[in-house]
Amino acid sequence: MTTTVEAKDTTNESAKEPFRVAVFADFVCPYSFLAVEQIDRIARDYGVTPMWRPHWLHPDTPPEGCPRDSSADALAKAERRNAWMKEMAPDQFARIQQYPEKRQYSFRAFEALEFASDYGLDFPYKTAIYDVMWTEGGDIGDIDTLLKAAERVGLDADELETALAEGQYTERALEACNQARRIGITSTPTIFLGRTRINGWHYYEVLQSVLEKQGVRPLEAVLQS
């Protein structure tokens, strides 16, 4: 269902250079939600600092969101997707309170992620956004949802609210989305582990193998050596 290919724009040839992990994803993508736990675990187990970058799947979605396709074909596709997720990632799938009733507007969350980046909290903040949306039924097109997630990771919600209202991070978020297109991101999640690009969701063991083939050792093993 997914493929792994070699990327040309990442490398870990120098020991002085931190091993680079980057994830391109959209908060509204259920497969990206499944990947959150894996990438958080990689950060813990291998002592790396992943970057979570936006790939805007539905730029045509208005700020208030829009109805989902309710055709028979769309419903059948959703049923197959849910069955696949339940089989492949049962623990994460069980955390989903309900699939969002409408397609949500994700760009405002990308802006908020840029705000969090300025405070070094973008990585935990992205997890908080996914949790509020997928496990609590929040609407990430609603500023209050983003503020709720911000408070959980220690960001100043009032400052974030002002930044969003004034569009302070609009240009940066838009450039981040454009960057994803320029480097050929077409699906979410797309994960870069050093020299390797992984399209789509894969078992954690696959990610471990990719890391360790490039000489990245678990943090516990490094500390014991």
Rosetta constraint file for C-alpha pairs under 8 A:
AtomPair CA 2 CA 199 HARMONIC 5.99 0.50
AtomPair CA 2 CA 200 HARMONIC 5.39 0.50
AtomPair CA 2 CA 201 HARMONIC 7.03 0.50
AtomPair CA 2 CA 202 HARMONIC 7.65 0.50
AtomPair CA 3 CA 198 HARMONIC 6.55 0.50
AtomPair CA 3 CA 199 HARMONIC 5.56 0.50
AtomPair CA 3 CA 200 HARMONIC 7.16 0.50
AtomPair CA 4 CA 196 HARMONIC 7.63 0.50
AtomPair CA 4 CA 197 HARMONIC 6.17 0.50
AtomPair CA 4 CA 198 HARMONIC 4.47 0.50
AtomPair CA 4 CA 199 HARMONIC 5.85 0.50
AtomPair CA 5 CA 196 HARMONIC 6.44 0.50
AtomPair CA 5 CA 197 HARMONIC 5.39 0.50
AtomPair CA 5 CA 198 HARMONIC 6.17 0.50
AtomPair CA 5 CA 199 HARMONIC 7.69 0.50
AtomPair CA 6 CA 195 HARMONIC 6.42 0.50
AtomPair CA 6 CA 196 HARMONIC 4.64 0.50
AtomPair CA 6 CA 197 HARMONIC 5.41 0.50
AtomPair CA 7 CA 192 HARMONIC 7.58 0.50
AtomPair CA 7 CA 195 HARMONIC 5.54 0.50
AtomPair CA 7 CA 196 HARMONIC 5.08 0.50
AtomPair CA 7 CA 197 HARMONIC 5.00 0.50
AtomPair CA 8 CA 195 HARMONIC 6.73 0.50
AtomPair CA 9 CA 195 HARMONIC 7.26 0.50
AtomPair CA 10 CA 20 HARMONIC 7.31 0.50
AtomPair CA 10 CA 192 HARMONIC 7.68 0.50
AtomPair CA 10 CA 194 HARMONIC 5.41 0.50
AtomPair CA 10 CA 195 HARMONIC 4.81 0.50
AtomPair CA 10 CA 196 HARMONIC 7.56 0.50
AtomPair CA 11 CA 19 HARMONIC 7.83 0.50
AtomPair CA 11 CA 20 HARMONIC 7.62 0.50
AtomPair CA 11 CA 194 HARMONIC 5.20 0.50
AtomPair CA 11 CA 195 HARMONIC 4.87 0.50
AtomPair CA 12 CA 17 HARMONIC 6.72 0.50
AtomPair CA 12 CA 18 HARMONIC 7.40 0.50
AtomPair CA 12 CA 19 HARMONIC 5.71 0.50
AtomPair CA 12 CA 20 HARMONIC 7.36 0.50
AtomPair CA 12 CA 194 HARMONIC 5.82 0.50
AtomPair CA 12 CA 195 HARMONIC 7.04 0.50
AtomPair CA 12 CA 214 HARMONIC 7.76 0.50
AtomPair CA 13 CA 17 HARMONIC 7.82 0.50
AtomPair CA 18 CA 48 HARMONIC 7.75 0.50
AtomPair CA 19 CA 48 HARMONIC 6.82 0.50
AtomPair CA 19 CA 193 HARMONIC 7.92 0.50
AtomPair CA 19 CA 194 HARMONIC 6.05 0.50
AtomPair CA 19 CA 216 HARMONIC 7.89 0.50
AtomPair CA 20 CA 48 HARMONIC 7.62 0.50
AtomPair CA 20 CA 49 HARMONIC 7.62 0.50
AtomPair CA 20 CA 50 HARMONIC 6.97 0.50
AtomPair CA 20 CA 192 HARMONIC 7.57 0.50
AtomPair CA 20 CA 193 HARMONIC 6.32 0.50
AtomPair CA 20 CA 194 HARMONIC 5.18 0.50
AtomPair CA 21 CA 48 HARMONIC 7.35 0.50
AtomPair CA 21 CA 49 HARMONIC 6.92 0.50
AtomPair CA 21 CA 50 HARMONIC 4.65 0.50
AtomPair CA 21 CA 51 HARMONIC 6.27 0.50
AtomPair CA 21 CA 191 HARMONIC 7.37 0.50
AtomPair CA 21 CA 192 HARMONIC 5.51 0.50
AtomPair CA 21 CA 193 HARMONIC 4.85 0.50
AtomPair CA 21 CA 194 HARMONIC 6.22 0.50
AtomPair CA 22 CA 50 HARMONIC 5.38 0.50
AtomPair CA 22 CA 51 HARMONIC 4.58 0.50
AtomPair CA 22 CA 52 HARMONIC 5.96 0.50
AtomPair CA 22 CA 53 HARMONIC 7.14 0.50
AtomPair CA 22 CA 191 HARMONIC 5.85 0.50
AtomPair CA 22 CA 192 HARMONIC 5.08 0.50
AtomPair CA 22 CA 193 HARMONIC 6.89 0.50
AtomPair CA 23 CA 50 HARMONIC 7.26 0.50
AtomPair CA 23 CA 51 HARMONIC 6.14 0.50
AtomPair CA 23 CA 52 HARMONIC 4.91 0.50
AtomPair CA 23 CA 53 HARMONIC 5.89 0.50
AtomPair CA 23 CA 189 HARMONIC 6.57 0.50
AtomPair CA 23 CA 190 HARMONIC 5.74 0.50
AtomPair CA 23 CA 191 HARMONIC 4.51 0.50
AtomPair CA 23 CA 192 HARMONIC 6.30 0.50
AtomPair CA 24 CA 52 HARMONIC 6.14 0.50
AtomPair CA 24 CA 53 HARMONIC 4.74 0.50
AtomPair CA 24 CA 54 HARMONIC 5.35 0.50
AtomPair CA 24 CA 55 HARMONIC 5.60 0.50
AtomPair CA 24 CA 180 HARMONIC 7.30 0.50
AtomPair CA 24 CA 185 HARMONIC 7.58 0.50
AtomPair CA 24 CA 188 HARMONIC 6.43 0.50
AtomPair CA 24 CA 189 HARMONIC 5.64 0.50
AtomPair CA 24 CA 190 HARMONIC 5.15 0.50
AtomPair CA 24 CA 191 HARMONIC 6.45 0.50
AtomPair CA 25 CA 29 HARMONIC 7.36 0.50
AtomPair CA 25 CA 32 HARMONIC 5.94 0.50
AtomPair CA 25 CA 52 HARMONIC 7.30 0.50
AtomPair CA 25 CA 53 HARMONIC 6.39 0.50
AtomPair CA 25 CA 54 HARMONIC 5.23 0.50
AtomPair CA 25 CA 55 HARMONIC 5.16 0.50
AtomPair CA 25 CA 56 HARMONIC 7.64 0.50
AtomPair CA 25 CA 187 HARMONIC 7.92 0.50
AtomPair CA 25 CA 188 HARMONIC 4.90 0.50
AtomPair CA 25 CA 189 HARMONIC 4.74 0.50
AtomPair CA 25 CA 190 HARMONIC 6.71 0.50
AtomPair CA 26 CA 32 HARMONIC 6.75 0.50
AtomPair CA 26 CA 54 HARMONIC 5.81 0.50
AtomPair CA 26 CA 55 HARMONIC 5.52 0.50
AtomPair CA 26 CA 56 HARMONIC 5.88 0.50
AtomPair CA 26 CA 57 HARMONIC 6.50 0.50
AtomPair CA 26 CA 106 HARMONIC 7.19 0.50
AtomPair CA 26 CA 188 HARMONIC 6.69 0.50
AtomPair CA 26 CA 189 HARMONIC 7.56 0.50
AtomPair CA 27 CA 32 HARMONIC 6.91 0.50
AtomPair CA 27 CA 33 HARMONIC 7.15 0.50
AtomPair CA 27 CA 106 HARMONIC 6.47 0.50
AtomPair CA 27 CA 109 HARMONIC 7.89 0.50
AtomPair CA 27 CA 129 HARMONIC 7.64 0.50
AtomPair CA 27 CA 130 HARMONIC 6.30 0.50
AtomPair CA 28 CA 32 HARMONIC 7.94 0.50
AtomPair CA 28 CA 103 HARMONIC 7.58 0.50
AtomPair CA 28 CA 104 HARMONIC 6.69 0.50
AtomPair CA 28 CA 106 HARMONIC 6.75 0.50
AtomPair CA 29 CA 33 HARMONIC 6.59 0.50
AtomPair CA 29 CA 188 HARMONIC 6.94 0.50
AtomPair CA 30 CA 34 HARMONIC 6.48 0.50
AtomPair CA 31 CA 35 HARMONIC 6.42 0.50
AtomPair CA 31 CA 85 HARMONIC 7.98 0.50
AtomPair CA 31 CA 188 HARMONIC 7.08 0.50
AtomPair CA 31 CA 189 HARMONIC 6.71 0.50
AtomPair CA 31 CA 200 HARMONIC 7.43 0.50
AtomPair CA 31 CA 201 HARMONIC 6.29 0.50
AtomPair CA 32 CA 36 HARMONIC 6.48 0.50
AtomPair CA 32 CA 188 HARMONIC 6.19 0.50
AtomPair CA 32 CA 189 HARMONIC 5.11 0.50
AtomPair CA 32 CA 201 HARMONIC 7.50 0.50
AtomPair CA 33 CA 37 HARMONIC 7.84 0.50
AtomPair CA 33 CA 130 HARMONIC 6.35 0.50
AtomPair CA 33 CA 134 HARMONIC 7.60 0.50
AtomPair CA 34 CA 38 HARMONIC 7.54 0.50
AtomPair CA 34 CA 89 HARMONIC 7.11 0.50
AtomPair CA 34 CA 92 HARMONIC 6.01 0.50
AtomPair CA 34 CA 93 HARMONIC 7.41 0.50
AtomPair CA 34 CA 201 HARMONIC 7.50 0.50
AtomPair CA 35 CA 39 HARMONIC 6.19 0.50
AtomPair CA 35 CA 189 HARMONIC 7.32 0.50
AtomPair CA 35 CA 201 HARMONIC 6.37 0.50
AtomPair CA 36 CA 40 HARMONIC 6.04 0.50
AtomPair CA 36 CA 127 HARMONIC 6.68 0.50
AtomPair CA 37 CA 41 HARMONIC 6.03 0.50
AtomPair CA 37 CA 92 HARMONIC 7.92 0.50
AtomPair CA 38 CA 42 HARMONIC 6.22 0.50
AtomPair CA 38 CA 204 HARMONIC 6.07 0.50
AtomPair CA 39 CA 43 HARMONIC 6.29 0.50
AtomPair CA 39 CA 50 HARMONIC 7.47 0.50
AtomPair CA 40 CA 44 HARMONIC 6.44 0.50
AtomPair CA 41 CA 45 HARMONIC 5.93 0.50
AtomPair CA 42 CA 46 HARMONIC 5.62 0.50
AtomPair CA 42 CA 47 HARMONIC 7.48 0.50
AtomPair CA 42 CA 48 HARMONIC 7.19 0.50
AtomPair CA 42 CA 208 HARMONIC 7.97 0.50
AtomPair CA 43 CA 47 HARMONIC 5.25 0.50
AtomPair CA 43 CA 48 HARMONIC 4.91 0.50
AtomPair CA 43 CA 49 HARMONIC 5.89 0.50
AtomPair CA 43 CA 50 HARMONIC 6.75 0.50
AtomPair CA 44 CA 48 HARMONIC 7.50 0.50
AtomPair CA 44 CA 219 HARMONIC 7.90 0.50
AtomPair CA 45 CA 218 HARMONIC 5.55 0.50
AtomPair CA 45 CA 219 HARMONIC 5.65 0.50
AtomPair CA 45 CA 220 HARMONIC 7.30 0.50
AtomPair CA 46 CA 216 HARMONIC 7.32 0.50
AtomPair CA 46 CA 217 HARMONIC 6.44 0.50
AtomPair CA 46 CA 218 HARMONIC 4.51 0.50
AtomPair CA 46 CA 219 HARMONIC 4.70 0.50
AtomPair CA 46 CA 220 HARMONIC 7.93 0.50
AtomPair CA 47 CA 218 HARMONIC 7.57 0.50
AtomPair CA 47 CA 219 HARMONIC 5.72 0.50
AtomPair CA 50 CA 123 HARMONIC 7.40 0.50
AtomPair CA 51 CA 123 HARMONIC 7.01 0.50
AtomPair CA 52 CA 122 HARMONIC 7.62 0.50
AtomPair CA 52 CA 123 HARMONIC 6.64 0.50
AtomPair CA 52 CA 126 HARMONIC 7.52 0.50
AtomPair CA 53 CA 176 HARMONIC 7.07 0.50
AtomPair CA 54 CA 110 HARMONIC 6.45 0.50
AtomPair CA 54 CA 173 HARMONIC 7.94 0.50
AtomPair CA 54 CA 176 HARMONIC 6.45 0.50
AtomPair CA 54 CA 177 HARMONIC 5.68 0.50
AtomPair CA 54 CA 180 HARMONIC 7.22 0.50
AtomPair CA 55 CA 176 HARMONIC 7.95 0.50
AtomPair CA 55 CA 177 HARMONIC 5.42 0.50
AtomPair CA 55 CA 180 HARMONIC 5.86 0.50
AtomPair CA 55 CA 181 HARMONIC 7.63 0.50
AtomPair CA 55 CA 185 HARMONIC 7.28 0.50
AtomPair CA 55 CA 188 HARMONIC 7.27 0.50
AtomPair CA 56 CA 106 HARMONIC 7.43 0.50
AtomPair CA 56 CA 107 HARMONIC 7.26 0.50
AtomPair CA 56 CA 177 HARMONIC 6.13 0.50
AtomPair CA 57 CA 187 HARMONIC 7.94 0.50
AtomPair CA 59 CA 107 HARMONIC 7.89 0.50
AtomPair CA 61 CA 65 HARMONIC 5.83 0.50
AtomPair CA 61 CA 66 HARMONIC 6.40 0.50
AtomPair CA 61 CA 103 HARMONIC 7.33 0.50
AtomPair CA 61 CA 104 HARMONIC 7.26 0.50
AtomPair CA 61 CA 105 HARMONIC 5.82 0.50
AtomPair CA 62 CA 66 HARMONIC 6.79 0.50
AtomPair CA 62 CA 105 HARMONIC 6.35 0.50
AtomPair CA 63 CA 104 HARMONIC 7.83 0.50
AtomPair CA 63 CA 105 HARMONIC 5.28 0.50
AtomPair CA 63 CA 141 HARMONIC 6.13 0.50
AtomPair CA 64 CA 104 HARMONIC 7.42 0.50
AtomPair CA 64 CA 105 HARMONIC 6.77 0.50
AtomPair CA 64 CA 141 HARMONIC 6.55 0.50
AtomPair CA 65 CA 102 HARMONIC 6.46 0.50
AtomPair CA 65 CA 103 HARMONIC 5.51 0.50
AtomPair CA 65 CA 104 HARMONIC 4.66 0.50
AtomPair CA 65 CA 105 HARMONIC 5.29 0.50
AtomPair CA 65 CA 141 HARMONIC 7.09 0.50
AtomPair CA 66 CA 102 HARMONIC 5.66 0.50
AtomPair CA 66 CA 103 HARMONIC 5.34 0.50
AtomPair CA 66 CA 104 HARMONIC 6.93 0.50
AtomPair CA 67 CA 101 HARMONIC 7.42 0.50
AtomPair CA 67 CA 102 HARMONIC 4.77 0.50
AtomPair CA 67 CA 103 HARMONIC 6.11 0.50
AtomPair CA 68 CA 101 HARMONIC 7.09 0.50
AtomPair CA 68 CA 102 HARMONIC 5.28 0.50
AtomPair CA 68 CA 103 HARMONIC 5.82 0.50
AtomPair CA 69 CA 74 HARMONIC 6.06 0.50
AtomPair CA 69 CA 75 HARMONIC 7.88 0.50
AtomPair CA 70 CA 74 HARMONIC 6.06 0.50
AtomPair CA 70 CA 75 HARMONIC 6.19 0.50
AtomPair CA 71 CA 75 HARMONIC 6.24 0.50
AtomPair CA 72 CA 76 HARMONIC 6.13 0.50
AtomPair CA 73 CA 77 HARMONIC 6.16 0.50
AtomPair CA 74 CA 78 HARMONIC 6.19 0.50
AtomPair CA 75 CA 79 HARMONIC 6.20 0.50
AtomPair CA 76 CA 80 HARMONIC 6.35 0.50
AtomPair CA 77 CA 81 HARMONIC 6.17 0.50
AtomPair CA 78 CA 82 HARMONIC 6.13 0.50
AtomPair CA 79 CA 83 HARMONIC 6.20 0.50
AtomPair CA 80 CA 84 HARMONIC 6.18 0.50
AtomPair CA 81 CA 85 HARMONIC 6.19 0.50
AtomPair CA 82 CA 86 HARMONIC 6.03 0.50
AtomPair CA 83 CA 87 HARMONIC 6.25 0.50
AtomPair CA 84 CA 88 HARMONIC 6.03 0.50
AtomPair CA 85 CA 89 HARMONIC 5.54 0.50
AtomPair CA 85 CA 90 HARMONIC 6.84 0.50
AtomPair CA 85 CA 93 HARMONIC 6.21 0.50
AtomPair CA 86 CA 90 HARMONIC 4.61 0.50
AtomPair CA 86 CA 93 HARMONIC 5.55 0.50
AtomPair CA 86 CA 94 HARMONIC 7.56 0.50
AtomPair CA 89 CA 93 HARMONIC 5.99 0.50
AtomPair CA 90 CA 94 HARMONIC 6.00 0.50
AtomPair CA 91 CA 95 HARMONIC 6.80 0.50
AtomPair CA 92 CA 96 HARMONIC 7.13 0.50
AtomPair CA 95 CA 134 HARMONIC 7.68 0.50
AtomPair CA 95 CA 135 HARMONIC 5.62 0.50
AtomPair CA 96 CA 134 HARMONIC 5.27 0.50
AtomPair CA 96 CA 135 HARMONIC 4.72 0.50
AtomPair CA 96 CA 136 HARMONIC 7.85 0.50
AtomPair CA 97 CA 134 HARMONIC 6.38 0.50
AtomPair CA 97 CA 135 HARMONIC 4.83 0.50
AtomPair CA 97 CA 136 HARMONIC 6.11 0.50
AtomPair CA 97 CA 137 HARMONIC 6.43 0.50
AtomPair CA 98 CA 134 HARMONIC 7.14 0.50
AtomPair CA 98 CA 135 HARMONIC 7.50 0.50
AtomPair CA 98 CA 137 HARMONIC 6.70 0.50
AtomPair CA 99 CA 134 HARMONIC 7.28 0.50
AtomPair CA 100 CA 104 HARMONIC 7.76 0.50
AtomPair CA 100 CA 134 HARMONIC 7.73 0.50
AtomPair CA 100 CA 137 HARMONIC 6.91 0.50
AtomPair CA 104 CA 139 HARMONIC 6.62 0.50
AtomPair CA 104 CA 140 HARMONIC 6.65 0.50
AtomPair CA 104 CA 141 HARMONIC 5.94 0.50
AtomPair CA 105 CA 140 HARMONIC 6.73 0.50
AtomPair CA 105 CA 141 HARMONIC 4.77 0.50
AtomPair CA 106 CA 110 HARMONIC 6.58 0.50
AtomPair CA 106 CA 140 HARMONIC 6.38 0.50
AtomPair CA 106 CA 141 HARMONIC 6.12 0.50
AtomPair CA 107 CA 111 HARMONIC 6.44 0.50
AtomPair CA 107 CA 141 HARMONIC 7.88 0.50
AtomPair CA 107 CA 173 HARMONIC 7.61 0.50
AtomPair CA 108 CA 112 HARMONIC 6.32 0.50
AtomPair CA 108 CA 140 HARMONIC 7.60 0.50
AtomPair CA 108 CA 141 HARMONIC 6.42 0.50
AtomPair CA 108 CA 143 HARMONIC 7.80 0.50
AtomPair CA 108 CA 164 HARMONIC 7.47 0.50
AtomPair CA 109 CA 113 HARMONIC 6.11 0.50
AtomPair CA 109 CA 129 HARMONIC 7.91 0.50
AtomPair CA 109 CA 140 HARMONIC 6.38 0.50
AtomPair CA 109 CA 141 HARMONIC 7.28 0.50
AtomPair CA 109 CA 146 HARMONIC 6.77 0.50
AtomPair CA 110 CA 114 HARMONIC 6.46 0.50
AtomPair CA 110 CA 173 HARMONIC 5.77 0.50
AtomPair CA 111 CA 115 HARMONIC 6.50 0.50
AtomPair CA 111 CA 164 HARMONIC 7.14 0.50
AtomPair CA 111 CA 169 HARMONIC 5.24 0.50
AtomPair CA 111 CA 170 HARMONIC 5.85 0.50
AtomPair CA 111 CA 172 HARMONIC 7.49 0.50
AtomPair CA 111 CA 173 HARMONIC 5.22 0.50
AtomPair CA 112 CA 116 HARMONIC 6.29 0.50
AtomPair CA 112 CA 146 HARMONIC 7.25 0.50
AtomPair CA 112 CA 160 HARMONIC 7.04 0.50
AtomPair CA 112 CA 164 HARMONIC 7.13 0.50
AtomPair CA 112 CA 169 HARMONIC 7.54 0.50
AtomPair CA 113 CA 117 HARMONIC 6.17 0.50
AtomPair CA 113 CA 122 HARMONIC 5.62 0.50
AtomPair CA 113 CA 125 HARMONIC 7.09 0.50
AtomPair CA 113 CA 126 HARMONIC 6.89 0.50
AtomPair CA 114 CA 118 HARMONIC 6.69 0.50
AtomPair CA 114 CA 122 HARMONIC 7.19 0.50
AtomPair CA 114 CA 169 HARMONIC 6.51 0.50
AtomPair CA 114 CA 172 HARMONIC 7.16 0.50
AtomPair CA 114 CA 173 HARMONIC 6.57 0.50
AtomPair CA 115 CA 119 HARMONIC 7.24 0.50
AtomPair CA 115 CA 122 HARMONIC 7.84 0.50
AtomPair CA 115 CA 160 HARMONIC 7.03 0.50
AtomPair CA 115 CA 163 HARMONIC 7.79 0.50
AtomPair CA 115 CA 169 HARMONIC 6.80 0.50
AtomPair CA 116 CA 120 HARMONIC 6.37 0.50
AtomPair CA 116 CA 121 HARMONIC 5.08 0.50
AtomPair CA 116 CA 122 HARMONIC 4.63 0.50
AtomPair CA 116 CA 125 HARMONIC 6.85 0.50
AtomPair CA 116 CA 155 HARMONIC 7.23 0.50
AtomPair CA 117 CA 121 HARMONIC 5.64 0.50
AtomPair CA 117 CA 122 HARMONIC 4.54 0.50
AtomPair CA 117 CA 123 HARMONIC 7.93 0.50
AtomPair CA 118 CA 122 HARMONIC 7.98 0.50
AtomPair CA 119 CA 155 HARMONIC 7.96 0.50
AtomPair CA 121 CA 125 HARMONIC 5.92 0.50
AtomPair CA 121 CA 153 HARMONIC 7.28 0.50
AtomPair CA 121 CA 155 HARMONIC 7.82 0.50
AtomPair CA 122 CA 126 HARMONIC 6.03 0.50
AtomPair CA 123 CA 127 HARMONIC 6.90 0.50
AtomPair CA 124 CA 128 HARMONIC 6.41 0.50
AtomPair CA 124 CA 153 HARMONIC 6.60 0.50
AtomPair CA 125 CA 129 HARMONIC 6.26 0.50
AtomPair CA 125 CA 149 HARMONIC 6.81 0.50
AtomPair CA 125 CA 150 HARMONIC 6.51 0.50
AtomPair CA 125 CA 153 HARMONIC 6.16 0.50
AtomPair CA 126 CA 130 HARMONIC 6.33 0.50
AtomPair CA 127 CA 131 HARMONIC 6.16 0.50
AtomPair CA 128 CA 132 HARMONIC 6.14 0.50
AtomPair CA 128 CA 149 HARMONIC 5.16 0.50
AtomPair CA 128 CA 150 HARMONIC 7.56 0.50
AtomPair CA 128 CA 152 HARMONIC 7.09 0.50
AtomPair CA 128 CA 153 HARMONIC 7.48 0.50
AtomPair CA 129 CA 133 HARMONIC 6.16 0.50
AtomPair CA 129 CA 140 HARMONIC 7.49 0.50
AtomPair CA 129 CA 145 HARMONIC 7.96 0.50
AtomPair CA 129 CA 146 HARMONIC 6.73 0.50
AtomPair CA 129 CA 149 HARMONIC 5.56 0.50
AtomPair CA 130 CA 134 HARMONIC 5.76 0.50
AtomPair CA 130 CA 135 HARMONIC 7.69 0.50
AtomPair CA 131 CA 135 HARMONIC 5.15 0.50
AtomPair CA 131 CA 136 HARMONIC 6.68 0.50
AtomPair CA 132 CA 136 HARMONIC 5.02 0.50
AtomPair CA 132 CA 137 HARMONIC 6.54 0.50
AtomPair CA 132 CA 138 HARMONIC 5.38 0.50
AtomPair CA 132 CA 145 HARMONIC 7.16 0.50
AtomPair CA 132 CA 149 HARMONIC 6.68 0.50
AtomPair CA 133 CA 137 HARMONIC 5.08 0.50
AtomPair CA 133 CA 138 HARMONIC 4.30 0.50
AtomPair CA 133 CA 139 HARMONIC 6.00 0.50
AtomPair CA 133 CA 140 HARMONIC 6.43 0.50
AtomPair CA 134 CA 138 HARMONIC 7.21 0.50
AtomPair CA 138 CA 145 HARMONIC 6.08 0.50
AtomPair CA 139 CA 145 HARMONIC 6.23 0.50
AtomPair CA 140 CA 145 HARMONIC 5.67 0.50
AtomPair CA 140 CA 146 HARMONIC 6.21 0.50
AtomPair CA 141 CA 145 HARMONIC 7.72 0.50
AtomPair CA 142 CA 146 HARMONIC 6.99 0.50
AtomPair CA 143 CA 147 HARMONIC 6.22 0.50
AtomPair CA 143 CA 161 HARMONIC 7.27 0.50
AtomPair CA 144 CA 148 HARMONIC 6.10 0.50
AtomPair CA 145 CA 149 HARMONIC 6.42 0.50
AtomPair CA 146 CA 150 HARMONIC 6.14 0.50
AtomPair CA 147 CA 151 HARMONIC 6.28 0.50
AtomPair CA 147 CA 157 HARMONIC 5.17 0.50
AtomPair CA 147 CA 158 HARMONIC 8.00 0.50
AtomPair CA 147 CA 160 HARMONIC 7.13 0.50
AtomPair CA 147 CA 161 HARMONIC 7.04 0.50
AtomPair CA 148 CA 152 HARMONIC 6.71 0.50
AtomPair CA 148 CA 157 HARMONIC 7.63 0.50
AtomPair CA 149 CA 153 HARMONIC 7.02 0.50
AtomPair CA 150 CA 154 HARMONIC 6.43 0.50
AtomPair CA 150 CA 155 HARMONIC 5.04 0.50
AtomPair CA 150 CA 156 HARMONIC 7.01 0.50
AtomPair CA 150 CA 157 HARMONIC 5.99 0.50
AtomPair CA 151 CA 155 HARMONIC 5.47 0.50
AtomPair CA 151 CA 156 HARMONIC 6.69 0.50
AtomPair CA 151 CA 157 HARMONIC 6.03 0.50
AtomPair CA 155 CA 160 HARMONIC 7.77 0.50
AtomPair CA 156 CA 160 HARMONIC 6.28 0.50
AtomPair CA 157 CA 161 HARMONIC 6.04 0.50
AtomPair CA 158 CA 162 HARMONIC 6.33 0.50
AtomPair CA 159 CA 163 HARMONIC 6.20 0.50
AtomPair CA 160 CA 164 HARMONIC 6.15 0.50
AtomPair CA 161 CA 165 HARMONIC 6.11 0.50
AtomPair CA 162 CA 166 HARMONIC 6.08 0.50
AtomPair CA 163 CA 167 HARMONIC 5.99 0.50
AtomPair CA 163 CA 168 HARMONIC 5.14 0.50
AtomPair CA 163 CA 169 HARMONIC 7.02 0.50
AtomPair CA 164 CA 168 HARMONIC 6.42 0.50
AtomPair CA 164 CA 169 HARMONIC 7.14 0.50
AtomPair CA 169 CA 173 HARMONIC 6.08 0.50
AtomPair CA 170 CA 174 HARMONIC 6.10 0.50
AtomPair CA 171 CA 175 HARMONIC 6.14 0.50
AtomPair CA 172 CA 176 HARMONIC 6.20 0.50
AtomPair CA 173 CA 177 HARMONIC 6.34 0.50
AtomPair CA 174 CA 178 HARMONIC 6.20 0.50
AtomPair CA 175 CA 179 HARMONIC 6.03 0.50
AtomPair CA 176 CA 180 HARMONIC 6.51 0.50
AtomPair CA 177 CA 181 HARMONIC 6.72 0.50
AtomPair CA 178 CA 182 HARMONIC 6.21 0.50
AtomPair CA 179 CA 183 HARMONIC 6.37 0.50
AtomPair CA 180 CA 184 HARMONIC 6.47 0.50
AtomPair CA 180 CA 185 HARMONIC 5.35 0.50
AtomPair CA 181 CA 185 HARMONIC 5.43 0.50
AtomPair CA 181 CA 186 HARMONIC 7.27 0.50
AtomPair CA 185 CA 190 HARMONIC 7.01 0.50
AtomPair CA 187 CA 199 HARMONIC 6.94 0.50
AtomPair CA 187 CA 200 HARMONIC 6.95 0.50
AtomPair CA 188 CA 199 HARMONIC 7.26 0.50
AtomPair CA 188 CA 200 HARMONIC 5.94 0.50
AtomPair CA 189 CA 199 HARMONIC 6.56 0.50
AtomPair CA 189 CA 200 HARMONIC 5.08 0.50
AtomPair CA 189 CA 201 HARMONIC 6.58 0.50
AtomPair CA 190 CA 197 HARMONIC 7.11 0.50
AtomPair CA 190 CA 198 HARMONIC 5.79 0.50
AtomPair CA 190 CA 199 HARMONIC 4.66 0.50
AtomPair CA 190 CA 200 HARMONIC 5.71 0.50
AtomPair CA 191 CA 197 HARMONIC 5.75 0.50
AtomPair CA 191 CA 198 HARMONIC 5.00 0.50
AtomPair CA 191 CA 199 HARMONIC 6.41 0.50
AtomPair CA 191 CA 200 HARMONIC 7.60 0.50
AtomPair CA 192 CA 196 HARMONIC 5.70 0.50
AtomPair CA 192 CA 197 HARMONIC 4.51 0.50
AtomPair CA 192 CA 198 HARMONIC 6.22 0.50
AtomPair CA 193 CA 197 HARMONIC 6.37 0.50
AtomPair CA 193 CA 198 HARMONIC 7.76 0.50
AtomPair CA 193 CA 207 HARMONIC 7.98 0.50
AtomPair CA 193 CA 210 HARMONIC 7.16 0.50
AtomPair CA 193 CA 211 HARMONIC 6.61 0.50
AtomPair CA 194 CA 211 HARMONIC 7.64 0.50
AtomPair CA 194 CA 214 HARMONIC 7.58 0.50
AtomPair CA 196 CA 210 HARMONIC 7.34 0.50
AtomPair CA 202 CA 206 HARMONIC 6.37 0.50
AtomPair CA 202 CA 207 HARMONIC 7.30 0.50
AtomPair CA 203 CA 207 HARMONIC 6.99 0.50
AtomPair CA 204 CA 208 HARMONIC 6.27 0.50
AtomPair CA 205 CA 209 HARMONIC 6.15 0.50
AtomPair CA 206 CA 210 HARMONIC 6.36 0.50
AtomPair CA 207 CA 211 HARMONIC 6.26 0.50
AtomPair CA 208 CA 212 HARMONIC 6.11 0.50
AtomPair CA 209 CA 213 HARMONIC 5.98 0.50
AtomPair CA 210 CA 214 HARMONIC 6.67 0.50
AtomPair CA 211 CA 215 HARMONIC 6.76 0.50
AtomPair CA 211 CA 216 HARMONIC 5.37 0.50
AtomPair CA 211 CA 217 HARMONIC 7.71 0.50
AtomPair CA 212 CA 216 HARMONIC 4.77 0.50
AtomPair CA 212 CA 217 HARMONIC 5.99 0.50
AtomPair CA 217 CA 221 HARMONIC 6.57 0.50
AtomPair CA 217 CA 222 HARMONIC 6.53 0.50
AtomPair CA 218 CA 222 HARMONIC 6.48 0.50
AtomPair CA 219 CA 223 HARMONIC 6.19 0.50
AtomPair CA 220 CA 224 HARMONIC 6.28 0.50
AtomPair CA 221 CA 225 HARMONIC 6.24 0.50
